[in-house]
Amino acid sequence: MRNINKNDFLNRSVETLEQILGMFDKLPVISLKELQGSKTALIIVDMINGFTREGALKSPRIEKIIPQIANLSKMCNDNGIIKLAFADCHTNASPEFDAYPPHCIKGSCEVEIVDELKEIGGYTLISKNSTNGFLEEDFFKWLMDNKNIDTFIITGDCTDICIQQFAITLKTWFNMKNKKARVIVPINAVETYDLELHNGDLMNVMSLYNMMGNGVEIVKSVD
């Protein structure tokens, strides 16, 4: 990295963040009924016990978005929209534990979808062994089995890790295929965590902005 004048960098960064937040204030709210139900899917990423209520990576921030996702899940049931849920699930040998504390071990309660979403049900469940669910063979099979789907509403956690990686990979995959697709991320239904230098608010803002720059459609909510 080139030499950076600290004060100049901080001042310019504040201006940039203010502009990005101003953009977010102007984002639309999408009505679920405006979308074509037969061509739309709800994707729920890692809304499991291990990121909400127990274990080394639980976060109260992530737990707080359960009601929004539960409400959206019920609305999808009412509107004939199919649903897919990813659940982080590792063995003790996972190389991911070089970067994160051991979490979501196969067979533990941590890998279970939270009760509120489990009770609503109606989703296809795919376990994932990496931060990017797109890489799972079961997801690609699901994608091939549902070629009519061209609109994806992505919810869950973490905004700057699993959500961002999946949303951008999905969007760029469709771009590579020269196919139009809407990849939608509602701000009120994604979240990340606070931990030391990992400032949850800052990470949310920057990852949402990064997704926008990669063609992902960021909205305030889907109602």
N, C-alpha and C positions, 0 to 999 in steps of 0.2 A: 504494500500500500504506500502511495506517495505521502510525503510529509503533509500533515493537515494542521492548519491553524485552529487550535482548539476553540477559541472564542468565536471565530468566524463560522466554524462548522456547527457549533451549538446554536448560534443565532439563525443561520440558514435552515437548520433542522426544525427549529420551532416554527418558522414561517411555513415550511413544507407541511408539517403536521397540521397546522391551522388550515391550510388549503385542503388537505385530504379530509379532515373532519368536516369542512364546509361541503365537500362533495358528498360525503356520507349523509349529511342532513337533507340533501336534495334527492336521495335515492327513493325509488317508488316502493309501494306496497303492492304485491301481486295477489290477485284473487285466484284461489285454486280452481274456481269454476271457469276461469278464463282459459285454463289450460285444457288440452284435449286429453281426457282421462285415459283413453286406450293407448296413448303414446307417451305417457308420463310415468315416472317411477320415483318413489321416495327412497333415498339412501340414508340409512342411519349408521353412523360410524362410531363404534366403540362406546356406546352408552351402556357400560357394564359396571358391575360392582367395583372392579379394580381401579377405576378412574373416578368413581363418584363417592364410594362409601367405605372402602376398606383397602388395606394394602399400602405399599410404599408410595404409590403415585395417585392416591385419592386426592380429589380437589373439591372444595365446597363451591368453587366457581362453576365447575362442570355439573355438579349436582343440581345447581339452580336452574339449568335449562331443561331439566326433565319435563316439567309441565308444558312448556312450549312444544317440545317434540311429541309428547303424548297427545296433545290436542291436534297437532298436524297429522299424526298417525290415525287418529279417529276420523278426521275429515277425509283422509285418503280412502279409508274403508268405505265411507259413505259415498265416495265419488268413483269407486271402481278403479283406484290407482294402485298398482302393484308396489310392493315394498321389499326392500332388501336390507338386512342388518349385518354389519361386520362386527366380529368380536375378537379382540386381541387374544391370542392363545399361544403360549410358548412351552418348550421343554426347558429343562434346567441347563441344557447345552446351548441355548440361544446366544449368538454373538451380540445380539442387541443389548445384552447385559453388560457389555463393555462401556456402553454409553449411558445406560439407565440402570437403576437398581432392579433386582429381580422382581418381576411382576407378572400377573395373569398367567400363572402356571396351569397347564392343562390338568383338568380334574378338580381344580380349586373353585371356590365360590366366586373368586375374582373374575373369572371368564364368563359368568352368567350375565345376560341382559338384565337390566334393572327391572324390578317387579312391575312397576307402572307400565312399562312398554311390553313386558312379557304377557301381562294380563290382556292387553289390547290385541296382541298377536297379529297374525295375518302376514307375516314377513318370511322371506327365505333367509335362513341364517348361514353365514359363511365365516368360518374361523380364519384368522389371518396371522401369519408368522412374521410379518414385517410392518413397517409404518405405512406402506403403500398397498392398500387393498387391491388396486388394479392388477398387481402382479400375481395374485392368487389364481391358480388354474380354475378353481370353481367359479370365480367371478367371470372369467373369460367365457366359460361355458354358459353361464347365465346370460351374458351379453349376447352370445351367438343365438341362444334360444329365444331371445327377446329383441330381434332385429327391428321390430316396429317401434321400439322406444327411442325417441329422439329428444326427450326433455327429462332432465335429471335434477331433482331437488336434493341437495346434499346437506345433511345436518349432523351434529355430534361434536366430537373432539378428536384431536386438539387442532384448533384453527390453523396454527402455524406449522403443524407437522402432518398428521394423517389426513386432515381435510385438504390442506393445500396441495400435498403430493397427489392425492387421488383426483381432486378436481382438475388440476392442470394436466395430469396424464390423460385423463378421460377426454378432456377438451382437445388436446393436441392429437390424440389418437383419431378422433373424428376428423380433425383438420387434415391429417395425413391421408385419410380415406376420401378426402374431398366431399365429406358429408356434413350437412348442416345439423347442428345439435345445440340445444340450450342446456348449459350446465349452470344451475342456479344455486347460490348460497345465500340463505337468509341470515342476516346478522344476528337476529334474536334467537337463532336456533343452533349457533356454533359458539364454542368457548375454548379457552385454554387455561393454563394454571399459573399461579404465582410461586416463584421459588428463586430466592437470591437475585441474580442478575436477570433472570427470566421474568421480566415485567409483563404480566398478562395483558394489561391494557395496550401497551406498546406493541407487543407481539400480535395481538388481534388486528390493530390498525395496519401494521406493515404487511402482514400476510394477506389481509383482505385487499389492500391496494395492489399487492403483487399479483393476486389472482385476477383482479380487474385488468391489469396490463397483459395478461395472458388469455384474455377472451372469456373469462368466467363472469357470469352475470351476478353482481352483488345487489341484493335488495334488502330493504329494512325487515320485511317479513313476508310470509305467504299465509294469507288468511282465508 
